[in-house]
Amino acid sequence: MVHVSQYLFELINEGRLKLAREYGKKVTYHDPCYLGRHNGIYDEPREVLRKIPGLELIEMTDAREDSLCCGMGGGRIWMETAKGERFSDLRLEQAMGVGAEVLVTSCPYCITQFEDSRLTLNVTENIEVKDVTEIIGEVI
């Protein structure tokens, strides 16, 4: 079994998936807990993003092994946390702090959490949240 980001990386490298359009945005990648720290998959999602024409990949602090959890894992979604103390709020602020226009991840739970933070922080106009596959879908 392989993660979709690993499969996309393979398809692009083998020339079986052609990236036809440019994606002229600055993006940063959030490492999901289970994909990253639990399974050690850090490079393939980033390499997929680096292959997209016109995309500028910017790293946040707290990346790879040191990445912050989005706050969805481990049951934290059920905890009441004050605005500004939520991990997803902090992570979204980090993404905007490096100048990213899009926060990209590879986990539906992270996306749900970050979308909620976009609303509660009132930054829906400042940054988008997308899955790697969504961006690939826009450029093929």
Secondary structure as UniProt FT lines:
FT   HELIX           4..13
FT   TURN            14..15
FT   STRAND          26..29
FT   HELIX           34..38
FT   HELIX           43..50
FT   TURN            53..54
FT   STRAND          56..57
FT   HELIX           64..66
FT   HELIX           73..78
FT   TURN            83..85
FT   HELIX           87..97
FT   TURN            98..99
FT   STRAND          102..105
FT   HELIX           108..120
FT   TURN            121..122
FT   TURN            124..126
FT   STRAND          128..131
FT   HELIX           132..139
//
